Amino acid sequence: MRNTRIMVGAAALLLAASTAFGQAKDGKGKAPPPPMSFFVTSVGLGKGADLGGLAGADAHCQMLAAAAGRGNSTWHAYLSTQGAGAVNARDRIGAGPWANAKNQQIAANVAELHGDTLELARMGNRITKTSALSEKGEMLSGVGDTPNEHDILTGSQPDGRAYTDAADHTCGNWTSSGMGTAQLGHFDRMGGGNASWNSVHPSQGCSQPNLVATGGAGKLYCFAIN
């Protein structure tokens, strides 16, 4: 009789544990998908490459993320700066992994995102036109669309680091809508002579018309850092 009571008690404990575990999952018994932690901004700030510096760019990412229900995380724009105290874009986006608004993982970590080894470079990350979605989960206009807005402001070399030469690659560290140029990536991985998502060619200038003429709209990559 005593053994029976022990077995019944054990079964009850197992059932309680199973129920608690099931409550932590969705209705189909699977772990919930990761929340959105990467997006391409659906709009730019409208002032060309004058983003108000890194702080202004981060605030833009944060605002759009909050409107999409993801304001509880801290968001940073993928941008490098130059000169004294230069910042590498790769160093300000957290450790990963990152997923888009449809729960598709675009990279597991910083090394995979940038192809830091020959093997990772061969495999590549998973940023493409169909995965580089906006914060609304929408596909954006790229090559073949009207207008083509595949240029994304980065100011970065392909490895995600800042430029160290004397040329301006960041429109005055994201404070100019006049003089200078900005290094651009292509979210659709098309055009420009290479398939780089973060470093293909410079803009024609820093004004909004200059960015539009090059093939963009002043849009950014945004990453949740936590």
C-alpha positions in Angstrom: 0.0 0.0 0.0 2.8 2.3 0.9 4.6 1.6 -2.4 1.3 2.4 -4.2 1.1 5.8 -2.5 4.8 6.6 -3.4 4.1 5.7 -7.1 1.0 7.9 -7.2 2.9 10.8 -5.6 5.7 10.4 -8.1 3.3 10.4 -11.0 1.6 13.5 -9.7 5.0 15.3 -9.5 5.8 14.3 -13.0 2.5 15.5 -14.3 2.9 18.9 -12.5 6.4 19.2 -14.0 5.2 18.3 -17.5 2.3 20.8 -17.2 4.7 23.6 -16.1 7.1 22.8 -19.0 4.2 22.8 -21.4 3.1 26.2 -20.2 6.5 27.6 -21.2 5.9 26.5 -24.7 3.4 27.4 -27.4 0.1 25.6 -28.0 1.9 23.1 -30.3 4.4 22.0 -27.6 7.3 23.9 -29.2 9.5 26.5 -27.6 8.4 30.0 -28.6 10.3 31.5 -31.4 13.0 34.1 -30.7 11.8 37.7 -30.7 12.9 40.1 -33.6 16.4 41.3 -33.0 17.4 42.6 -36.5 15.6 44.7 -39.0 16.2 47.2 -41.8 14.5 50.5 -41.0 11.4 51.0 -43.1 12.2 54.7 -43.4 15.3 56.9 -42.9 15.4 60.1 -40.9 14.8 62.2 -44.1 17.9 64.4 -43.5 20.3 62.4 -45.7 23.2 61.0 -43.7 22.8 63.6 -40.9 21.5 61.1 -38.3 22.4 63.2 -35.3 25.5 61.0 -34.8 25.4 57.5 -33.4 23.0 58.6 -30.6 20.4 59.9 -33.2 20.7 56.7 -35.3 20.2 54.5 -32.2 17.2 56.5 -31.2 15.7 56.0 -34.7 16.2 52.2 -34.3 14.7 52.3 -30.8 11.6 54.3 -31.9 10.8 52.0 -34.8 11.4 48.9 -32.7 9.1 50.3 -30.0 6.4 50.9 -32.6 6.7 47.2 -33.6 6.3 46.1 -30.0 10.1 45.4 -29.3 10.9 48.5 -27.4 11.9 46.5 -24.3 15.3 45.7 -25.9 18.1 48.1 -26.5 18.7 48.7 -30.2 21.8 50.0 -31.9 22.3 51.1 -35.5 25.0 49.2 -37.5 27.4 52.2 -38.1 31.1 52.9 -37.8 32.7 56.2 -37.1 36.1 57.6 -38.0 38.9 59.6 -36.4 39.7 59.9 -32.7 37.7 57.5 -30.7 36.5 55.7 -33.9 33.8 53.0 -33.4 33.5 49.8 -35.2 30.0 48.8 -36.2 30.6 45.2 -35.4 31.5 46.1 -31.8 28.2 47.8 -31.0 25.5 45.3 -31.9 25.8 42.7 -29.2 26.8 39.1 -29.5 23.9 37.5 -31.3 22.1 35.5 -32.4 19.8 37.8 -34.4 16.5 37.0 -36.0 14.2 39.0 -38.3 10.5 39.8 -37.7 9.6 36.4 -39.1 11.9 34.5 -36.7 14.4 33.7 -39.4 17.9 33.7 -38.0 20.3 35.9 -40.1 23.4 35.2 -38.1 24.4 33.3 -35.0 27.2 35.6 -33.9 29.5 38.5 -34.9 32.0 36.2 -36.6 29.3 34.5 -38.8 27.8 37.9 -39.6 31.1 39.1 -41.0 32.6 35.8 -42.3 35.6 36.1 -40.0 37.1 32.8 -41.1 37.4 31.2 -44.5 34.8 28.6 -43.6 32.4 31.3 -42.3 33.0 33.5 -45.3 32.3 30.6 -47.6 29.0 29.9 -45.9 28.0 33.5 -45.5 25.3 35.0 -43.3 21.7 34.8 -44.2 21.0 38.5 -45.1 19.1 38.5 -48.4 16.3 40.5 -49.9 13.8 38.0 -48.5 15.3 38.0 -45.0 16.4 41.6 -44.5 12.9 42.6 -43.5 11.7 45.9 -42.0 10.6 46.2 -38.4 7.1 45.7 -39.8 8.1 42.3 -41.2 7.9 43.7 -44.8 10.2 43.2 -47.7 11.9 46.3 -49.0 12.6 47.7 -52.5 15.8 46.6 -54.1 17.2 45.9 -57.5 14.4 45.5 -60.0 11.9 47.5 -57.9 10.8 51.1 -58.3 12.3 52.9 -56.5 15.5 50.9 -55.8 16.4 51.6 -52.2 18.9 48.9 -51.5 21.7 51.1 -50.2 22.1 51.0 -46.5 24.3 53.4 -44.5 27.1 51.6 -42.7 30.4 53.6 -43.0 32.1 50.3 -42.6 34.6 48.0 -44.2 33.4 44.4 -45.1 34.7 43.1 -41.7 32.5 45.6 -39.9 35.4 47.9 -38.8 35.9 51.6 -39.3 38.0 53.1 -42.1 41.4 54.4 -41.0 42.3 56.5 -44.1 41.8 60.2 -44.4 38.8 60.0 -46.7 35.3 60.6 -45.3 33.3 57.4 -45.3 30.7 58.4 -42.7 29.4 61.9 -43.7 31.2 63.6 -40.8 30.4 60.8 -38.4 26.7 60.9 -39.4 26.3 64.7 -38.8 26.5 66.0 -42.4 23.8 66.3 -45.1 26.2 68.2 -47.3 29.8 67.6 -47.8 31.3 64.1 -47.7 30.4 60.5 -48.6 29.0 57.5 -46.8 30.0 53.9 -47.3 27.0 51.8 -48.2 25.9 48.1 -48.2 23.3 46.4 -50.2 20.6 44.5 -48.2 19.6 42.5 -51.3 23.2 41.5 -52.1 22.8 42.7 -55.7 24.7 45.2 -57.8 27.9 47.2 -57.2 30.4 44.5 -58.2 30.2 42.4 -55.0 27.5 40.8 -52.9 28.4 42.6 -49.7 25.6 43.4 -47.3 27.6 46.1 -45.5 30.3 47.5 -47.8 29.8 47.9 -51.6 30.4 51.5 -52.6 30.3 55.2 -51.4 27.3 57.5 -51.8 27.4 60.4 -54.2 27.1 62.7 -51.3 25.4 63.1 -47.9 22.2 64.9 -48.8 18.9 63.1 -49.1 18.8 63.7 -52.9 22.4 62.3 -53.1 21.4 59.1 -51.2 18.4 58.7 -53.4 20.4 59.2 -56.6 22.9 56.5 -55.5 20.1 54.0 -54.9 19.0 54.4 -51.3 16.9 56.4 -48.8 19.1 56.8 -45.8 18.0 53.5 -44.2 19.9 51.6 -41.5 20.5 48.1 -40.1 19.3 47.8 -36.5 20.3 45.2 -34.0 19.1 44.4 -30.6 22.1 44.2 -28.3 20.4 42.4 -25.4 
